[in-house]
Amino acid sequence: LFLDEVASLPLGTQAKLLKALEDKRIRRVGGTRDIPVDARIIAASNIPLRQLAAEKNFREDLYHRLNVFPLQLAPLRERLDDMELMATHFLDEMNQASGTRKQFAPGAMAQMKQHPWPGNVRELKNYIHRVFIMAGDEGLEGPTMDIETVPTRTTHHGSATAAGPVITVPLGTPLSVAAKELILSTLEHCGGERKRTAEMLGICTKTLYNRLREYGIREEQMRSSLGEISRAP
């Protein structure tokens, strides 16, 4: 049984989990009898549980119960070979789902390896999805997705203004690419609301729809991409 983000469990639930681990018995919600269980437990946390236990934000007895065989997983920036395999895997999945044969441009993988990927695998998957969408639907026989001309959208908390998050576009980026990046970033910021996006950009809703159609972005593609991005840490 894989328990992800176990550090987020409320203290009351932690006590119930500890009892279940010790007794190897559970009771279903609304149930009236205990049920014996036999399972191996793998628990994951982005925050060191030892630190939380010292701060009294995680039960120390549960920490010791879970800390039988600790494993430290290195961040994605320290596993660049894994990054390349996963990026290719995500692209293959998207090609299969969309019936396309898009591929990375020469040098794209080296460019991605320069990014620190603070969001790890989730950030990588969302980035590949974003670039896949921005590549459009034209040329389905195998267009290349040039990472170097599709800048990563980033939010700079230190430089963000009251107007909202900030995006960076490398000097020399073609105007068409910069405009596309700005439109998609604003749409993402607005949670997919087309009317609000158009108002922020100072264009009419019809113009926004026309631009999205030019980019080959279908409604279901944008909903899928926004859904993944909103779940990323």
N, C-alpha and C positions, 0 to 999 in steps of 0.2 A: 504494500500500500504506500503510494507516494504522497507525502504531505508537503505541498509547496507553500512557501511563505509562512512557515509555522510560527515565525516571530510575531505575526499579526493576530494570533489567537488571543481572545480576552482571557484574563486570569481565571475566570470561572470555567471556561471551556478547557483551559489547560489542566485544571484539576480533574475534569472528567476524562480527558485523554490519558492522564497519568494512571488513573484507576483502571481504565480499559487495558492499558499496557501491562499493568501489574497483575490484574486478575484474568486477563485474556478472555474477557466476557464483555458483551455490549448489550444494550437494550435499545431497541428501535424507538423513534419518536412516537409516542402514543401507545407503545407496547406495555405489556404487563409482566414479561418474563425475560430473564437474561439468556443470551445466546452465546455459546462458546465459539471463539474464533481462533484461527491459527494463521498468522500472517507475519511476514517480515516487513519492517517499517523502514522507509527511507524518508528522511525529513530534510528539507532545503530551506535556506534562509539567506537573504542578501545582507543581513546585519549579523555580526558575530553574536551568537547566543550567550557566550560567556560574558560579554560586555553587558547585554541586557539583563542577565541574571545578577550581575554586580550592581546594576542600577535598580534592582527590584522590579523590573518591568517584565521579567520572565521567571517562572518558578525554577528555583535552583535544583529541586529534586527532579523535575521533568527534564531539565538540561542534562543532568548526569545520566538519566535513564535513556535519553536519546544519543548521548555522546559515547556510544560503545565503540564505534569505528569511524572516526571523523575523516572526511575527504575534503580537500581544498581544491576547488576547481578554478583554474587560472582564467583571467578575463580573456575575451576574444582577441584583444590586441597582442596578447602573448601567445596566441595559437594561430598564426597567420596561415599555416597550411590548412587548418580546419576551416578558416574563413573562406579560403578559395573553394574548398569542397562544398561548403554550405551555400555559398553564393551561386555556384553552378547548379546545385540541387534545387534551390528556390526558383531559378530561372527555368529549369527543365519542367518543374511543376506548373509554372504559369504558362509556358508554351503548350503543354499538354492540355491544360484547361481551356485555353483560348484557340487552339488549333493553329498556332503560329510556330515559326522557327527563328525567333529573334536570338541574337548572340551578342556577346560582349565585343566591343571594338578592341583592336590591338592596343595594349598598354592600359586598358581599363582596370584589369586586376591589380596591376602595380599601383595605379592611382588609388584604388580602394584600400590597399594595404598601408597607405600613408595616413589614413583616418584612424583615430584612437578607438572608435566605437564604444563610447561610454555606456550605451544602451545594450551592448553585447549582441546576442543573436536576434533579439526582437528588433533592435535598430537596423541590423543588417537586412533582415527579411523585409521590413517596411521600406527601406531604401531601394532594394531591388524591385519591389512592387511599384514604387513611385517612378523609377526610371523606366520600367516596363510600360507603364501607362503613358508616360510622356513621349515614348518612342512612337506612339500612334499605331494605327492599324494598316497603314499603307506599306506595300512591299512585303507581304507575308511570306515570300519565298526565302526570307533570311536576312532582314535588315540588321545592321549592327547598332548597338546601343552605346554611344560614345559617352562614357562617364565623365570625361574631361570637359565636355560642353554642356553637361547637365549638372549644375551645382547642387550640392547637398543643402537642403533647407535646414537651418539651424536657428535656435532661439538663443540670443545672447542676453542672459538675465541682467548682466551689468549695464548693457547699453539699451535695453528695451525702454520704450517710452510709454506714456499713457495711451498712445494710439494703438499699442499692441506689440506683439513680437517683431523681431527684426530678422530679415533675411539678408544673406550676403551673396553677391554675384561677382565673380572674378572679372577684373578689368579686361575689356576686349570681348566679352560675351556678346554674341549677336543679339540685336534688339528683339528679334522674334523669339529667341530662347529666353531672354530676360522677361519679356512680357508673359510668356507661357508660365514661367516659374512664379511670377508675381500673382497671376490669376489662380494657379493651383494652390499656392501658399495661402492666399486670402480665403479661398473656398474651404480649405482645411481648417483655418482659424475660425471660420463661421460655422463649423460643424456641418457643412454641406448645404447650408441655406442659400439658395441661389439669389433670392431677392436682397438679402442683407449683403451678400458678396458684391452684387452689382452696385449697391448704394455706396459701399466702402470704396470701390474702384472708380466711382463716378461715371458709370456707364449704365445703359438700360439693360433690363433682364434679357431682352431679345438678343442684344449684342453678346452677352455672356454665353447664352445658349449656342449662338453661332460659333463663337470661339471654341467652345468645348467640342462641338461637332467637328470643327476643323482639326482639332487635336486627336480626333478618333476616340474620344472618351465616351463610352456608353454609360448610361445611368447605373447599371449594376456594377460596372467596374469601379466607379467612384464610390458607391456605397460600400463595397468590399474594402477598398483601400482606406477609406476614412474609418471604418470599423476597426481595422487592425491598428491604425495609428493611434486611435483613441484609447486602445488597451495597452499601449506601450508605456513603460515606466518613464 
